[in-house]
Amino acid sequence: MHLTYQKLGTDHPMYGKVESLVADGTKPICYKTKDGYIPLEEGAAQAVASVESTEVKSKPLYVLSFKVNDEAEELTFTSKKKLDKTIALYSDKEFITDIKTTTHNIVA
């Protein structure tokens, strides 16, 4: 039995969690970690759990659409407070019409 220790590529789901993949020739046997060895099934379960627990952090992006003398304009805001102040300011102006707000989630 000849064991080989293979470094994992950055695209492998266990990259950064284990040191290497232990194989007998071309057949993978287990993962080597700094604390010992873990079986392939347990490593795969850990990889799936870590992927499922990863949340994509997002933040809102507010788009204010309006018309100035019948010409369409848009402004974007990341702050709800600034958006509300702008809406209050623009709603008092007679030449600004069709004020609409759209919210999008963007990756933070």
C-alpha positions as CSV (number, residue, x, y, z in Angstrom):
1,M,0.0,0.0,0.0
2,H,1.5,3.3,-1.1
3,L,-0.1,6.4,0.3
4,T,0.1,9.8,-1.4
5,Y,-0.7,13.1,0.1
6,Q,-2.3,15.6,-2.4
7,K,-2.6,19.3,-1.8
8,L,-6.1,20.5,-2.5
9,G,-6.9,23.2,-5.2
10,T,-8.6,26.4,-4.3
11,D,-11.8,25.1,-6.0
12,H,-12.1,22.1,-3.7
13,P,-14.8,22.5,-1.1
14,M,-12.5,21.4,1.7
15,Y,-9.7,23.8,0.8
16,G,-8.5,25.7,3.8
17,K,-10.2,23.2,6.2
18,V,-7.8,20.3,5.7
19,E,-4.1,20.0,4.9
20,S,-4.3,17.3,2.2
21,L,-6.2,14.4,0.6
22,V,-4.7,11.0,1.4
23,A,-5.0,8.5,-1.4
24,D,-3.9,4.9,-2.1
25,G,-2.6,5.2,-5.6
26,T,-5.6,7.0,-7.3
27,K,-8.3,6.1,-4.8
28,P,-8.9,8.8,-2.1
29,I,-9.1,7.4,1.4
30,C,-9.4,10.3,3.8
31,Y,-8.4,13.9,4.6
32,K,-5.4,14.8,6.7
33,T,-6.0,17.7,9.2
34,K,-3.6,19.2,11.8
35,D,-5.7,17.3,14.4
36,G,-5.5,13.9,12.7
37,Y,-7.5,12.2,9.9
38,I,-11.1,12.4,9.0
39,P,-13.0,10.1,6.6
40,L,-14.2,11.4,3.2
41,E,-17.9,11.2,4.1
42,E,-17.4,13.3,7.3
43,G,-15.4,15.8,5.3
44,A,-18.0,16.0,2.6
45,A,-20.7,16.5,5.3
46,Q,-18.6,19.4,6.8
47,A,-18.2,21.0,3.4
48,V,-21.9,20.9,2.7
49,A,-22.7,22.3,6.1
50,S,-20.2,25.1,5.7
51,V,-21.6,26.0,2.3
52,E,-25.2,26.0,3.6
53,S,-24.3,28.1,6.6
54,T,-22.7,30.8,4.4
55,E,-24.9,33.7,3.9
56,V,-24.5,36.3,1.2
57,K,-24.3,39.7,2.9
58,S,-26.4,42.3,1.1
59,K,-27.4,45.8,1.7
60,P,-30.3,47.8,0.2
61,L,-29.8,50.2,-2.7
62,Y,-32.6,52.7,-3.1
63,V,-33.4,54.1,-6.6
64,L,-35.5,57.3,-6.7
65,S,-37.1,57.8,-10.1
66,F,-38.8,61.1,-10.9
67,K,-39.5,63.6,-13.7
68,V,-38.2,67.1,-13.9
69,N,-40.2,69.1,-16.5
70,D,-41.3,65.8,-18.0
71,E,-37.7,64.5,-18.4
72,A,-36.9,61.3,-16.5
73,E,-34.2,61.3,-13.8
74,E,-32.9,58.8,-11.3
75,L,-30.9,59.0,-8.1
76,T,-29.4,56.2,-6.1
77,F,-29.1,56.1,-2.3
78,T,-27.6,53.6,0.2
79,S,-29.1,55.5,3.1
80,K,-32.8,55.4,3.8
81,K,-32.6,58.6,5.8
82,K,-31.1,60.5,2.9
83,L,-33.7,59.0,0.6
84,D,-36.5,60.2,2.8
85,K,-35.0,63.7,3.1
86,T,-34.7,64.0,-0.7
87,I,-38.3,62.7,-1.2
88,A,-39.6,65.3,1.2
89,L,-37.6,68.1,-0.6
90,Y,-38.7,67.0,-4.1
91,S,-42.4,66.5,-3.2
92,D,-42.6,70.3,-2.4
93,K,-41.4,71.2,-5.9
94,E,-44.2,71.7,-8.5
95,F,-41.9,70.9,-11.5
96,I,-40.9,67.5,-10.0
97,T,-43.5,64.8,-10.7
98,D,-43.9,61.0,-10.7
99,I,-41.7,60.3,-7.7
100,K,-41.2,56.5,-7.3
101,T,-38.8,54.5,-5.1
102,T,-37.5,51.1,-5.9
103,T,-35.3,49.0,-3.5
104,H,-32.7,46.5,-4.7
105,N,-30.4,44.2,-2.6
106,I,-26.8,44.4,-3.6
107,V,-23.9,42.3,-2.4
108,A,-22.1,44.1,0.4
